[in-house]
Amino acid sequence: VQIKVKVGERMQNGRLEESYEYGTGFFVNERGLILTSAHVLAAVSDPRAITVLHAGRPLQARPVQVHREVDLATLLVDAGRINLRFRSAGVSGQPGQHLVD
């Protein structure tokens, strides 16, 4: 999934301009838990500023845990709003192949 983090906003020429940082992550269970790097969330001041893009749909995400010393973090999205089906562990995949439908 793509992770979009709003890191700031400012008025310029009478228009509000927002700035974002981006990262990636992947689902680790069907409940909507996502594993990502902690540095992706480093600039988050407002937990509502985190959006996950899954299958073209933006979903609000909230941080669950952040472990800066190992650069890992987990996010949670409302899995009721998406259809996550993990393929069987016995199915072998190829690099770049989607294993979550």
ZAKEPA-448820 format. One record per atom (N, C-alpha, C, O): x, y, z; residue number from 0; atom name. Coordinates in steps of 0.1 Angstrom, whole numbers. Each point is the difference from the previous one (the first is absolute). Layout:
ZAKEPA-448820
<pt px="X" py="Y" pz="Z" nr="NUM" atom="CA"/>
...
END
This chain:
ZAKEPA-448820
<pt px="8" py="-12" pz="0" nr="0" atom="N"/>
<pt px="-8" py="12" pz="0" nr="0" atom="CA"/>
<pt px="9" py="12" pz="0" nr="0" atom="C"/>
<pt px="11" py="0" pz="4" nr="0" atom="O"/>
<pt px="-16" py="11" pz="-9" nr="1" atom="N"/>
<pt px="7" py="13" pz="1" nr="1" atom="CA"/>
<pt px="-6" py="7" pz="12" nr="1" atom="C"/>
<pt px="-12" py="0" pz="3" nr="1" atom="O"/>
<pt px="22" py="7" pz="4" nr="2" atom="N"/>
<pt px="-4" py="7" pz="12" nr="2" atom="CA"/>
<pt px="3" py="15" pz="-2" nr="2" atom="C"/>
<pt px="11" py="3" pz="-5" nr="2" atom="O"/>
<pt px="-21" py="5" pz="7" nr="3" atom="N"/>
<pt px="1" py="15" pz="-2" nr="3" atom="CA"/>
<pt px="-1" py="7" pz="13" nr="3" atom="C"/>
<pt px="-10" py="-2" pz="7" nr="3" atom="O"/>
<pt px="20" py="10" pz="-3" nr="4" atom="N"/>
<pt px="0" py="7" pz="13" nr="4" atom="CA"/>
<pt px="0" py="15" pz="-3" nr="4" atom="C"/>
<pt px="10" py="5" pz="-6" nr="4" atom="O"/>
<pt px="-20" py="1" pz="11" nr="5" atom="N"/>
<pt px="0" py="15" pz="-1" nr="5" atom="CA"/>
<pt px="10" py="5" pz="11" nr="5" atom="C"/>
<pt px="-2" py="-2" pz="12" nr="5" atom="O"/>
<pt px="11" py="10" pz="-17" nr="6" atom="N"/>
<pt px="11" py="5" pz="9" nr="6" atom="CA"/>
<pt px="-1" py="15" pz="2" nr="6" atom="C"/>
<pt px="7" py="6" pz="9" nr="6" atom="O"/>
<pt px="-15" py="1" pz="-16" nr="7" atom="N"/>
<pt px="-1" py="14" pz="2" nr="7" atom="CA"/>
<pt px="-10" py="7" pz="-10" nr="7" atom="C"/>
<pt px="-5" py="-6" pz="-10" nr="7" atom="O"/>
<pt px="2" py="19" pz="13" nr="8" atom="N"/>
<pt px="-8" py="8" pz="-9" nr="8" atom="CA"/>
<pt px="4" py="14" pz="2" nr="8" atom="C"/>
<pt px="4" py="4" pz="11" nr="8" atom="O"/>
<pt px="-6" py="4" pz="-21" nr="9" atom="N"/>
<pt px="3" py="14" pz="1" nr="9" atom="CA"/>
<pt px="-8" py="8" pz="-11" nr="9" atom="C"/>
<pt px="-4" py="-6" pz="-10" nr="9" atom="O"/>
<pt px="1" py="18" pz="13" nr="10" atom="N"/>
<pt px="-6" py="9" pz="-10" nr="10" atom="CA"/>
<pt px="10" py="6" pz="-9" nr="10" atom="C"/>
<pt px="10" py="5" pz="4" nr="10" atom="O"/>
<pt px="-13" py="-6" pz="-17" nr="11" atom="N"/>
<pt px="9" py="6" pz="-10" nr="11" atom="CA"/>
<pt px="-9" py="5" pz="-11" nr="11" atom="C"/>
<pt px="-8" py="-7" pz="-6" nr="11" atom="O"/>
<pt px="10" py="20" pz="4" nr="12" atom="N"/>
<pt px="-8" py="8" pz="-10" nr="12" atom="CA"/>
<pt px="-15" py="-2" pz="2" nr="12" atom="C"/>
<pt px="-8" py="-2" pz="-9" nr="12" atom="O"/>
<pt px="4" py="2" pz="22" nr="13" atom="N"/>
<pt px="-15" py="-2" pz="3" nr="13" atom="CA"/>
<pt px="-5" py="-14" pz="-1" nr="13" atom="C"/>
<pt px="-12" py="-2" pz="1" nr="13" atom="O"/>
<pt px="20" py="-7" pz="-3" nr="14" atom="N"/>
<pt px="-4" py="-14" pz="-1" nr="14" atom="CA"/>
<pt px="7" py="-9" pz="10" nr="14" atom="C"/>
<pt px="12" py="2" pz="3" nr="14" atom="O"/>
<pt px="-19" py="-11" pz="2" nr="15" atom="N"/>
<pt px="5" py="-10" pz="10" nr="15" atom="CA"/>
<pt px="8" py="-11" pz="-8" nr="15" atom="C"/>
<pt px="-6" py="-7" pz="-8" nr="15" atom="O"/>
<pt px="19" py="6" pz="11" nr="16" atom="N"/>
<pt px="8" py="-10" pz="-6" nr="16" atom="CA"/>
<pt px="4" py="-10" pz="11" nr="16" atom="C"/>
<pt px="5" py="3" pz="11" nr="16" atom="O"/>
<pt px="-7" py="-16" pz="-14" nr="17" atom="N"/>
<pt px="3" py="-11" pz="10" nr="17" atom="CA"/>
<pt px="12" py="-7" pz="-5" nr="17" atom="C"/>
<pt px="2" py="-2" pz="-12" nr="17" atom="O"/>
<pt px="7" py="-3" pz="21" nr="18" atom="N"/>
<pt px="11" py="-8" pz="-4" nr="18" atom="CA"/>
<pt px="-1" py="-13" pz="6" nr="18" atom="C"/>
<pt px="-5" py="-2" pz="11" nr="18" atom="O"/>
<pt px="10" py="-8" pz="-18" nr="19" atom="N"/>
<pt px="-1" py="-14" pz="3" nr="19" atom="CA"/>
<pt px="13" py="-8" pz="-1" nr="19" atom="C"/>
<pt px="9" py="4" pz="-8" nr="19" atom="O"/>
<pt px="-8" py="-14" pz="16" nr="20" atom="N"/>
<pt px="11" py="-10" pz="-2" nr="20" atom="CA"/>
<pt px="-7" py="-13" pz="-3" nr="20" atom="C"/>
<pt px="-11" py="-3" pz="5" nr="20" atom="O"/>
<pt px="18" py="-6" pz="-12" nr="21" atom="N"/>
<pt px="-5" py="-13" pz="-4" nr="21" atom="CA"/>
<pt px="9" py="-11" pz="4" nr="21" atom="C"/>
<pt px="12" py="1" pz="2" nr="21" atom="O"/>
<pt px="-19" py="-13" pz="0" nr="22" atom="N"/>
<pt px="8" py="-12" pz="3" nr="22" atom="CA"/>
<pt px="-9" py="-12" pz="-4" nr="22" atom="C"/>
<pt px="-10" py="2" pz="-7" nr="22" atom="O"/>
<pt px="15" py="-14" pz="10" nr="23" atom="N"/>
<pt px="-7" py="-12" pz="-4" nr="23" atom="CA"/>
<pt px="-1" py="-9" pz="13" nr="23" atom="C"/>
<pt px="6" py="2" pz="10" nr="23" atom="O"/>
<pt px="-15" py="-11" pz="-11" nr="24" atom="N"/>
<pt px="-2" py="-10" pz="10" nr="24" atom="CA"/>
<pt px="-8" py="-12" pz="-6" nr="24" atom="C"/>
<pt px="-3" py="0" pz="-12" nr="24" atom="O"/>
<pt px="0" py="-10" pz="21" nr="25" atom="N"/>
<pt px="-7" py="-11" pz="-5" nr="25" atom="CA"/>
<pt px="-9" py="-5" pz="11" nr="25" atom="C"/>
<pt px="3" py="1" pz="12" nr="25" atom="O"/>
<pt px="-14" py="-7" pz="-16" nr="26" atom="N"/>
<pt px="-10" py="-6" pz="10" nr="26" atom="CA"/>
<pt px="7" py="-13" pz="6" nr="26" atom="C"/>
<pt px="5" py="-8" pz="-8" nr="26" atom="O"/>
<pt px="-7" py="7" pz="21" nr="27" atom="N"/>
<pt px="5" py="-12" pz="6" nr="27" atom="CA"/>
<pt px="-11" py="-9" pz="6" nr="27" atom="C"/>
<pt px="3" py="-12" pz="4" nr="27" atom="O"/>
<pt px="-15" py="17" pz="-4" nr="28" atom="N"/>
<pt px="-11" py="-9" pz="3" nr="28" atom="CA"/>
<pt px="-13" py="6" pz="-6" nr="28" atom="C"/>
<pt px="0" py="11" pz="-6" nr="28" atom="O"/>
<pt px="-11" py="-19" pz="7" nr="29" atom="N"/>
<pt px="-13" py="4" pz="-6" nr="29" atom="CA"/>
<pt px="-7" py="10" pz="8" nr="29" atom="C"/>
<pt px="-11" py="5" pz="-4" nr="29" atom="O"/>
<pt px="16" py="-1" pz="16" nr="30" atom="N"/>
<pt px="-7" py="10" pz="8" nr="30" atom="CA"/>
<pt px="4" py="14" pz="-3" nr="30" atom="C"/>
<pt px="-5" py="10" pz="5" nr="30" atom="O"/>
<pt px="14" py="-9" pz="-15" nr="31" atom="N"/>
<pt px="4" py="13" pz="-5" nr="31" atom="CA"/>
<pt px="13" py="6" pz="6" nr="31" atom="C"/>
<pt px="3" py="12" pz="-1" nr="31" atom="O"/>
<pt px="5" py="-21" pz="7" nr="32" atom="N"/>
<pt px="13" py="4" pz="6" nr="32" atom="CA"/>
<pt px="11" py="1" pz="-11" nr="32" atom="C"/>
<pt px="1" py="-9" pz="-8" nr="32" atom="O"/>
<pt px="6" py="20" pz="8" nr="33" atom="N"/>
<pt px="10" py="3" pz="-11" nr="33" atom="CA"/>
<pt px="13" py="2" pz="7" nr="33" atom="C"/>
<pt px="2" py="6" pz="10" nr="33" atom="O"/>
<pt px="9" py="-12" pz="-16" nr="34" atom="N"/>
<pt px="13" py="1" pz="5" nr="34" atom="CA"/>
<pt px="7" py="10" pz="-10" nr="34" atom="C"/>
<pt px="-1" py="-1" pz="-12" nr="34" atom="O"/>
<pt px="8" py="11" pz="18" nr="35" atom="N"/>
<pt px="8" py="10" pz="-8" nr="35" atom="CA"/>
<pt px="12" py="4" pz="8" nr="35" atom="C"/>
<pt px="3" py="-6" pz="11" nr="35" atom="O"/>
<pt px="5" py="15" pz="-16" nr="36" atom="N"/>
<pt px="12" py="5" pz="6" nr="36" atom="CA"/>
<pt px="-4" py="11" pz="9" nr="36" atom="C"/>
<pt px="-9" py="9" pz="-3" nr="36" atom="O"/>
<pt px="15" py="-8" pz="15" nr="37" atom="N"/>
<pt px="-3" py="11" pz="9" nr="37" atom="CA"/>
<pt px="4" py="14" pz="-5" nr="37" atom="C"/>
<pt px="-7" py="9" pz="3" nr="37" atom="O"/>
<pt px="17" py="-9" pz="-12" nr="38" atom="N"/>
<pt px="4" py="13" pz="-5" nr="38" atom="CA"/>
<pt px="-11" py="6" pz="-9" nr="38" atom="C"/>
<pt px="0" py="12" pz="-3" nr="38" atom="O"/>
<pt px="-9" py="-20" pz="-2" nr="39" atom="N"/>
<pt px="-11" py="5" pz="-8" nr="39" atom="CA"/>
<pt px="-9" py="8" pz="8" nr="39" atom="C"/>
<pt px="-6" py="10" pz="-5" nr="39" atom="O"/>
<pt px="5" py="-13" pz="18" nr="40" atom="N"/>
<pt px="-9" py="8" pz="9" nr="40" atom="CA"/>
<pt px="7" py="10" pz="8" nr="40" atom="C"/>
<pt px="-6" py="7" pz="9" nr="40" atom="O"/>
<pt px="19" py="-4" pz="-11" nr="41" atom="N"/>
<pt px="8" py="8" pz="8" nr="41" atom="CA"/>
<pt px="-6" py="15" pz="1" nr="41" atom="C"/>
<pt px="1" py="6" pz="10" nr="41" atom="O"/>
<pt px="-7" py="-1" pz="-21" nr="42" atom="N"/>
<pt px="-4" py="13" pz="0" nr="42" atom="CA"/>
<pt px="-15" py="2" pz="4" nr="42" atom="C"/>
<pt px="-6" py="11" pz="-1" nr="42" atom="O"/>
<pt px="0" py="-22" pz="5" nr="43" atom="N"/>
<pt px="-15" py="1" pz="4" nr="43" atom="CA"/>
<pt px="-1" py="7" pz="13" nr="43" atom="C"/>
<pt px="5" py="-4" pz="10" nr="43" atom="O"/>
<pt px="-13" py="15" pz="-11" nr="44" atom="N"/>
<pt px="-4" py="7" pz="13" nr="44" atom="CA"/>
<pt px="-14" py="-2" pz="3" nr="44" atom="C"/>
<pt px="-4" py="1" pz="12" nr="44" atom="O"/>
<pt px="-4" py="-4" pz="-22" nr="45" atom="N"/>
<pt px="-14" py="-3" pz="2" nr="45" atom="CA"/>
<pt px="-4" py="-14" pz="-6" nr="45" atom="C"/>
<pt px="2" py="-2" pz="-12" nr="45" atom="O"/>
<pt px="-5" py="-8" pz="21" nr="46" atom="N"/>
<pt px="-3" py="-13" pz="-5" nr="46" atom="CA"/>
<pt px="-11" py="-1" pz="-11" nr="46" atom="C"/>
<pt px="0" py="-10" pz="-8" nr="46" atom="O"/>
<pt px="-8" py="20" pz="7" nr="47" atom="N"/>
<pt px="-10" py="1" pz="-11" nr="47" atom="CA"/>
<pt px="6" py="3" pz="-14" nr="47" atom="C"/>
<pt px="-7" py="0" pz="-10" nr="47" atom="O"/>
<pt px="20" py="3" pz="10" nr="48" atom="N"/>
<pt px="7" py="4" pz="-12" nr="48" atom="CA"/>
<pt px="5" py="-12" pz="-8" nr="48" atom="C"/>
<pt px="6" py="2" pz="-10" nr="48" atom="O"/>
<pt px="-9" py="-14" pz="14" nr="49" atom="N"/>
<pt px="5" py="-12" pz="-7" nr="49" atom="CA"/>
<pt px="-11" py="-6" pz="-9" nr="49" atom="C"/>
<pt px="-11" py="-3" pz="5" nr="49" atom="O"/>
<pt px="14" py="2" pz="-17" nr="50" atom="N"/>
<pt px="-9" py="-6" pz="-10" nr="50" atom="CA"/>
<pt px="7" py="-12" pz="-7" nr="50" atom="C"/>
<pt px="12" py="1" pz="-3" nr="50" atom="O"/>
<pt px="-19" py="-12" pz="2" nr="51" atom="N"/>
<pt px="5" py="-12" pz="-7" nr="51" atom="CA"/>
<pt px="-7" py="-1" pz="-13" nr="51" atom="C"/>
<pt px="-13" py="0" pz="0" nr="51" atom="O"/>
<pt px="20" py="-3" pz="-11" nr="52" atom="N"/>
<pt px="-7" py="-2" pz="-13" nr="52" atom="CA"/>
<pt px="1" py="-15" pz="-3" nr="52" atom="C"/>
<pt px="10" py="-5" pz="-2" nr="52" atom="O"/>
<pt px="-22" py="-1" pz="2" nr="53" atom="N"/>
<pt px="-1" py="-15" pz="-3" nr="53" atom="CA"/>
<pt px="-10" py="-2" pz="-11" nr="53" atom="C"/>
<pt px="-12" py="4" pz="1" nr="53" atom="O"/>
<pt px="17" py="-10" pz="-12" nr="54" atom="N"/>
<pt px="-9" py="-3" pz="-12" nr="54" atom="CA"/>
<pt px="-6" py="13" pz="-5" nr="54" atom="C"/>
<pt px="-12" py="0" pz="-4" nr="54" atom="O"/>
<pt px="19" py="11" pz="5" nr="55" atom="N"/>
<pt px="-5" py="13" pz="-5" nr="55" atom="CA"/>
<pt px="-9" py="7" pz="9" nr="55" atom="C"/>
<pt px="-5" py="11" pz="-3" nr="55" atom="O"/>
<pt px="2" py="-16" pz="15" nr="56" atom="N"/>
<pt px="-8" py="6" pz="10" nr="56" atom="CA"/>
<pt px="8" py="6" pz="11" nr="56" atom="C"/>
<pt px="8" py="-7" pz="6" nr="56" atom="O"/>
<pt px="-11" py="20" pz="-2" nr="57" atom="N"/>
<pt px="6" py="5" pz="12" nr="57" atom="CA"/>
<pt px="-7" py="-4" pz="12" nr="57" atom="C"/>
<pt px="-12" py="0" pz="1" nr="57" atom="O"/>
<pt px="20" py="-4" pz="9" nr="58" atom="N"/>
<pt px="-5" py="-5" pz="13" nr="58" atom="CA"/>
<pt px="7" py="7" pz="11" nr="58" atom="C"/>
<pt px="13" py="2" pz="0" nr="58" atom="O"/>
<pt px="-20" py="3" pz="10" nr="59" atom="N"/>
<pt px="7" py="6" pz="12" nr="59" atom="CA"/>
<pt px="7" py="-11" pz="8" nr="59" atom="C"/>
<pt px="-6" py="-11" pz="1" nr="59" atom="O"/>
<pt px="18" py="14" pz="4" nr="60" atom="N"/>
<pt px="7" py="-10" pz="8" nr="60" atom="CA"/>
<pt px="5" py="7" pz="13" nr="60" atom="C"/>
<pt px="1" py="12" pz="0" nr="60" atom="O"/>
<pt px="0" py="-20" pz="10" nr="61" atom="N"/>
<pt px="5" py="5" pz="12" nr="61" atom="CA"/>
<pt px="12" py="-8" pz="5" nr="61" atom="C"/>
<pt px="1" py="-12" pz="-2" nr="61" atom="O"/>
<pt px="9" py="18" pz="8" nr="62" atom="N"/>
<pt px="12" py="-7" pz="5" nr="62" atom="CA"/>
<pt px="-4" py="-9" pz="11" nr="62" atom="C"/>
<pt px="-8" py="4" pz="9" nr="62" atom="O"/>
<pt px="13" py="-16" pz="-8" nr="63" atom="N"/>
<pt px="-2" py="-9" pz="11" nr="63" atom="CA"/>
<pt px="13" py="-1" pz="8" nr="63" atom="C"/>
<pt px="-1" py="3" pz="12" nr="63" atom="O"/>
<pt px="12" py="-5" pz="-18" nr="64" atom="N"/>
<pt px="13" py="0" pz="7" nr="64" atom="CA"/>
<pt px="11" py="5" pz="-9" nr="64" atom="C"/>
<pt px="-1" py="-1" pz="-12" nr="64" atom="O"/>
<pt px="10" py="8" pz="18" nr="65" atom="N"/>
<pt px="12" py="6" pz="-7" nr="65" atom="CA"/>
<pt px="12" py="-4" pz="8" nr="65" atom="C"/>
<pt px="2" py="3" pz="11" nr="65" atom="O"/>
<pt px="7" py="-10" pz="-18" nr="66" atom="N"/>
<pt px="13" py="-4" pz="6" nr="66" atom="CA"/>
<pt px="11" py="6" pz="-8" nr="66" atom="C"/>
<pt px="6" py="-6" pz="-9" nr="66" atom="O"/>
<pt px="-2" py="18" pz="13" nr="67" atom="N"/>
<pt px="11" py="7" pz="-8" nr="67" atom="CA"/>
<pt px="13" py="-6" pz="1" nr="67" atom="C"/>
<pt px="8" py="1" pz="-10" nr="67" atom="O"/>
<pt px="-5" py="-9" pz="20" nr="68" atom="N"/>
<pt px="14" py="-6" pz="1" nr="68" atom="CA"/>
<pt px="2" py="-11" pz="-10" nr="68" atom="C"/>
<pt px="11" py="-3" pz="-4" nr="68" atom="O"/>
<pt px="-22" py="-3" pz="-1" nr="69" atom="N"/>
<pt px="1" py="-10" pz="-10" nr="69" atom="CA"/>
<pt px="-7" py="4" pz="-13" nr="69" atom="C"/>
<pt px="-1" py="-7" pz="-10" nr="69" atom="O"/>
<pt px="-4" py="20" pz="10" nr="70" atom="N"/>
<pt px="-6" py="6" pz="-12" nr="70" atom="CA"/>
<pt px="-12" py="-8" pz="-5" nr="70" atom="C"/>
<pt px="-1" py="-2" pz="-12" nr="70" atom="O"/>
<pt px="-7" py="-2" pz="21" nr="71" atom="N"/>
<pt px="-13" py="-7" pz="-4" nr="71" atom="CA"/>
<pt px="-12" py="6" pz="7" nr="71" atom="C"/>
<pt px="1" py="6" pz="11" nr="71" atom="O"/>
<pt px="-12" py="-6" pz="-18" nr="72" atom="N"/>
<pt px="-12" py="6" pz="6" nr="72" atom="CA"/>
<pt px="-12" py="-8" pz="-6" nr="72" atom="C"/>
<pt px="1" py="-6" pz="-11" nr="72" atom="O"/>
<pt px="-12" py="6" pz="19" nr="73" atom="N"/>
<pt px="-12" py="-6" pz="-5" nr="73" atom="CA"/>
<pt px="-11" py="10" pz="0" nr="73" atom="C"/>
<pt px="-1" py="9" pz="8" nr="73" atom="O"/>
<pt px="-8" py="-10" pz="-18" nr="74" atom="N"/>
<pt px="-11" py="8" pz="-2" nr="74" atom="CA"/>
<pt px="-13" py="-9" pz="-1" nr="74" atom="C"/>
<pt px="1" py="-12" pz="-2" nr="74" atom="O"/>
<pt px="-12" py="18" pz="5" nr="75" atom="N"/>
<pt px="-13" py="-7" pz="-1" nr="75" atom="CA"/>
<pt px="-10" py="8" pz="-8" nr="75" atom="C"/>
<pt px="-2" py="11" pz="2" nr="75" atom="O"/>
<pt px="-4" py="-18" pz="-12" nr="76" atom="N"/>
<pt px="-11" py="5" pz="-7" nr="76" atom="CA"/>
<pt px="-12" py="-8" pz="3" nr="76" atom="C"/>
<pt px="0" py="-11" pz="5" nr="76" atom="O"/>
<pt px="-12" py="17" pz="-8" nr="77" atom="N"/>
<pt px="-13" py="-7" pz="2" nr="77" atom="CA"/>
<pt px="-1" py="-11" pz="-10" nr="77" atom="C"/>
<pt px="-4" py="3" pz="-11" nr="77" atom="O"/>
<pt px="7" py="-15" pz="14" nr="78" atom="N"/>
<pt px="-1" py="-11" pz="-9" nr="78" atom="CA"/>
<pt px="-14" py="-3" pz="-5" nr="78" atom="C"/>
<pt px="-2" py="-7" pz="-10" nr="78" atom="O"/>
<pt px="-8" py="12" pz="17" nr="79" atom="N"/>
<pt px="-14" py="-2" pz="-4" nr="79" atom="CA"/>
<pt px="-3" py="8" pz="-13" nr="79" atom="C"/>
<pt px="-10" py="-3" pz="-7" nr="79" atom="O"/>
<pt px="18" py="13" pz="4" nr="80" atom="N"/>
<pt px="-2" py="8" pz="-12" nr="80" atom="CA"/>
<pt px="7" py="-6" pz="-12" nr="80" atom="C"/>
<pt px="-1" py="5" pz="-11" nr="80" atom="O"/>
<pt px="9" py="-15" pz="13" nr="81" atom="N"/>
<pt px="8" py="-6" pz="-11" nr="81" atom="CA"/>
<pt px="-2" py="-15" pz="0" nr="81" atom="C"/>
<pt px="-4" py="-6" pz="10" nr="81" atom="O"/>
<pt px="7" py="-1" pz="-21" nr="82" atom="N"/>
<pt px="-1" py="-14" pz="-1" nr="82" atom="CA"/>
<pt px="14" py="-6" pz="-1" nr="82" atom="C"/>
<pt px="7" py="0" pz="-10" nr="82" atom="O"/>
<pt px="-2" py="-5" pz="22" nr="83" atom="N"/>
<pt px="13" py="-6" pz="0" nr="83" atom="CA"/>
<pt px="-1" py="-15" pz="1" nr="83" atom="C"/>
<pt px="-6" py="-5" pz="9" nr="83" atom="O"/>
<pt px="12" py="-1" pz="-19" nr="84" atom="N"/>
<pt px="1" py="-15" pz="0" nr="84" atom="CA"/>
<pt px="14" py="-4" pz="-2" nr="84" atom="C"/>
<pt px="6" py="3" pz="-10" nr="84" atom="O"/>
<pt px="0" py="-10" pz="20" nr="85" atom="N"/>
<pt px="13" py="-4" pz="-2" nr="85" atom="CA"/>
<pt px="0" py="-14" pz="-6" nr="85" atom="C"/>
<pt px="-8" py="-8" pz="3" nr="85" atom="O"/>
<pt px="18" py="6" pz="-12" nr="86" atom="N"/>
<pt px="1" py="-13" pz="-7" nr="86" atom="CA"/>
<pt px="6" py="-10" pz="9" nr="86" atom="C"/>
<pt px="7" py="4" pz="10" nr="86" atom="O"/>
<pt px="-9" py="-16" pz="-12" nr="87" atom="N"/>
<pt px="5" py="-11" pz="8" nr="87" atom="CA"/>
<pt px="16" py="1" pz="1" nr="87" atom="C"/>
<pt px="6" py="4" pz="-9" nr="87" atom="O"/>
<pt px="-1" py="-8" pz="21" nr="88" atom="N"/>
<pt px="14" py="1" pz="2" nr="88" atom="CA"/>
<pt px="7" py="-10" pz="-9" nr="88" atom="C"/>
<pt px="12" py="1" pz="-2" nr="88" atom="O"/>
<pt px="-19" py="-11" pz="-3" nr="89" atom="N"/>
<pt px="6" py="-10" pz="-9" nr="89" atom="CA"/>
<pt px="2" py="5" pz="-14" nr="89" atom="C"/>
<pt px="7" py="-7" pz="-8" nr="89" atom="O"/>
<pt px="-12" py="18" pz="5" nr="90" atom="N"/>
<pt px="1" py="6" pz="-14" nr="90" atom="CA"/>
<pt px="13" py="7" pz="0" nr="90" atom="C"/>
<pt px="3" py="9" pz="8" nr="90" atom="O"/>
<pt px="5" py="-12" pz="-18" nr="91" atom="N"/>
<pt px="13" py="7" pz="-2" nr="91" atom="CA"/>
<pt px="-2" py="12" pz="-9" nr="91" atom="C"/>
<pt px="-8" py="-1" pz="-10" nr="91" atom="O"/>
<pt px="15" py="11" pz="13" nr="92" atom="N"/>
<pt px="-1" py="12" pz="-8" nr="92" atom="CA"/>
<pt px="13" py="4" pz="-7" nr="92" atom="C"/>
<pt px="10" py="-6" pz="3" nr="92" atom="O"/>
<pt px="-11" py="15" pz="-12" nr="93" atom="N"/>
<pt px="11" py="6" pz="-7" nr="93" atom="CA"/>
<pt px="3" py="14" pz="5" nr="93" atom="C"/>
<pt px="-10" py="6" pz="4" nr="93" atom="O"/>
<pt px="22" py="-1" pz="-5" nr="94" atom="N"/>
<pt px="2" py="14" pz="4" nr="94" atom="CA"/>
<pt px="-9" py="9" pz="-8" nr="94" atom="C"/>
<pt px="-1" py="0" pz="-12" nr="94" atom="O"/>
<pt px="-5" py="9" pz="20" nr="95" atom="N"/>
<pt px="-9" py="10" pz="-6" nr="95" atom="CA"/>
<pt px="-15" py="-5" pz="-1" nr="95" atom="C"/>
<pt px="-9" py="8" pz="-4" nr="95" atom="O"/>
<pt px="7" py="-21" pz="6" nr="96" atom="N"/>
<pt px="-14" py="-5" pz="-1" nr="96" atom="CA"/>
<pt px="-8" py="3" pz="12" nr="96" atom="C"/>
<pt px="5" py="-1" pz="11" nr="96" atom="O"/>
<pt px="-17" py="5" pz="-13" nr="97" atom="N"/>
<pt px="-9" py="3" pz="11" nr="97" atom="CA"/>
<pt px="-5" py="-13" pz="6" nr="97" atom="C"/>
<pt px="-5" py="-9" pz="-6" nr="97" atom="O"/>
<pt px="6" py="8" pz="20" nr="98" atom="N"/>
<pt px="-4" py="-11" pz="7" nr="98" atom="CA"/>
<pt px="-13" py="3" pz="8" nr="98" atom="C"/>
<pt px="-5" py="-9" pz="7" nr="98" atom="O"/>
<pt px="1" py="21" pz="-7" nr="99" atom="N"/>
<pt px="-12" py="4" pz="6" nr="99" atom="CA"/>
<pt px="-10" py="5" pz="-10" nr="99" atom="C"/>
<pt px="4" py="9" pz="-8" nr="99" atom="O"/>
<pt px="-16" py="-14" pz="7" nr="100" atom="N"/>
<pt px="-9" py="4" pz="-10" nr="100" atom="CA"/>
<pt px="-9" py="11" pz="5" nr="100" atom="C"/>
<pt px="-8" py="6" pz="-7" nr="100" atom="O"/>
END
